Amino acid sequence: MAQAEKRKIDVWLASPRGFCAGVERAIEIVERALELHGPPVYVRHEIVHNKRVVETLRAKGAVFVEEVDDVPEGAVTIFSAHGVAEKVEIEAKKRNLPVIDATCPLVSKVHKEGQNHVKKDRQVILIGHEGHPEVEGTQGRIPGGVLLVTKPEDVPSLEVRDPDSLAYVTQTTLSVDETRDVIEALNARFPNIVGPDVKDICYATQNRQQAVRSLAEHVELLLVVGATNSSNSNRLREIGSELGVPSYLIDDADNLDPTWLDGIKIVGISAGASAPEELVQELITRLGDFGEVNLTPLNGVEENITFKLPRELKDIRIPQGQA
């Protein structure tokens, strides 16, 4: 009897996907701090939202803590890529902790924009998700605090000091379309409000969202590799679903449910900005357990942006193969 032909699975890969410049910078900061100071170094919160990244750095000597109070006296302390409120920085100074700030420069840019609006006597509205570390950091960086909105329906209930003296800033990892809807609602209610359209949404977030839109035109199932607490990864899954493609956010290949593949011939894969490429490759290997995989990389925006390291780490060289 002839052997049954092995099932074929077409796998389309989004491009760009995975690490952005801010995440690469944050990871390199921890690597270089370990090289310079030796382990342990202490990181407030997850350096980025990815379990594999955190576990890899932990194995090299990084210790992840919830607050600076948990850091021993005098220990090197790193702030995560999401940024921190000013009170956290003040607390670290009070305890004389040597701090290295891994806040993504694009997040720091939003902080500065908000601060500049306050100097011009504008009340600041922040478009973002309550409880996200980046939002908490931004809330704590703008003097006088901010008004937080997440969706257009939040706008009518806003209580402002002066409707003619308002500005808004945005979390960097939001959905472009979702944010545009909120901005339109703000402009409709407050015609004199000032803000940056969707420009505060980071380049990497926008590029990955556009790549998923392109991918969704070709596939029957979308798998997004990323952490469940990763805002930008969640947005990628949501975009796939909105475009009518069954879409799932998974930490890694172990989270793949084989029933998702029933009747599916074309699978799309993307990855959030804090997900390492090795997780994507492991997922492709796992898909090979269910059929013969044919890979098709999609062409997309080529990213060549890099961010400077903090000056106290610039001269530290990581041995090749360790970074």
JOZITA-V385772 format. One record per pair of residues at least 24 apart in sequence whose ideal C-beta (glycine too) atoms are under 6 Angstrom apart, sorted by the first residue. I is the first residue (numbers start at 1). J is the second residue. D is the distance in whole Angstrom. If there is no record, write none. Layout:
[[I	J	D] [I	J	D]]
//
This chain:
[[6	292	5] [7	291	4] [8	291	6] [8	292	5] [9	287	6] [9	291	4] [9	293	5] [10	266	5] [10	294	5] [11	267	5] [11	293	5] [11	295	5] [12	215	6] [12	218	5] [12	219	5] [12	268	5] [12	296	5] [12	298	6] [13	269	6] [13	297	5] [14	211	4] [14	212	6] [14	215	5] [14	270	4] [15	211	6] [15	297	6] [15	298	5] [15	300	4] [16	207	5] [16	300	6] [16	303	5] [17	270	5] [17	271	4] [18	271	4] [18	275	5] [18	277	5] [20	204	3] [20	273	4] [21	305	5] [21	306	6] [21	307	5] [22	81	5] [22	104	3] [23	48	5] [23	273	6] [23	274	5] [25	307	5] [26	81	4] [26	102	4] [29	100	6] [29	102	4] [30	57	5] [30	62	5] [31	318	5] [31	323	5] [32	313	4] [32	316	4] [33	76	6] [33	100	6] [34	60	6] [34	61	5] [35	316	5] [35	318	6] [36	316	5] [37	76	5] [41	76	4] [42	71	4] [42	75	5] [42	77	5] [43	78	5] [44	79	6] [45	80	5] [45	133	6] [47	80	5] [48	81	5] [48	274	4] [49	227	4] [49	229	5] [49	230	4] [49	274	5] [50	227	5] [50	274	4] [50	275	6] [52	276	6] [68	92	5] [71	97	6] [78	102	5] [79	103	6] [82	133	4] [82	134	4] [82	137	6] [83	107	5] [83	134	6] [83	137	3] [84	137	5] [85	137	6] [85	140	2] [86	140	6] [86	141	6] [87	140	6] [100	310	6] [105	307	5] [106	172	5] [106	202	5] [107	134	6] [107	172	6] [110	138	6] [110	169	5] [110	200	5] [111	141	4] [113	169	5] [114	142	4] [114	169	5] [117	167	4] [118	143	5] [122	165	5] [122	166	6] [122	167	4] [123	160	6] [123	161	5] [123	166	5] [124	167	5] [125	168	4] [126	169	6] [127	170	4] [127	179	6] [127	182	5] [128	171	3] [132	231	6] [134	171	6] [135	171	6] [152	181	5] [152	182	5] [152	185	4] [155	185	4] [155	186	6] [155	189	6] [163	190	5] [164	192	5] [166	190	5] [166	193	4] [167	194	5] [167	195	6] [168	195	4] [169	200	6] [170	200	4] [172	201	6] [172	202	4] [173	205	5] [173	231	4] [173	232	4] [174	201	6] [175	235	5] [176	201	6] [176	206	6] [176	209	6] [204	273	5] [205	232	5] [207	301	5] [209	239	6] [211	300	5] [212	236	5] [212	239	5] [212	240	6] [212	270	5] [214	298	6] [215	268	4] [216	240	5] [216	243	4] [216	245	5] [219	266	5] [219	268	3] [220	264	5] [220	266	5] [221	246	5] [221	264	5] [221	267	5] [222	247	4] [222	268	5] [223	248	6] [223	269	5] [224	249	5] [224	270	5] [225	271	4] [225	275	5] [225	279	5] [225	280	6] [226	272	3] [226	275	5] [230	272	5] [230	274	6] [232	272	5] [232	273	5] [233	272	3] [236	270	6] [252	279	5] [253	282	4] [253	283	5] [253	286	4] [256	286	6] [261	290	6]]
//
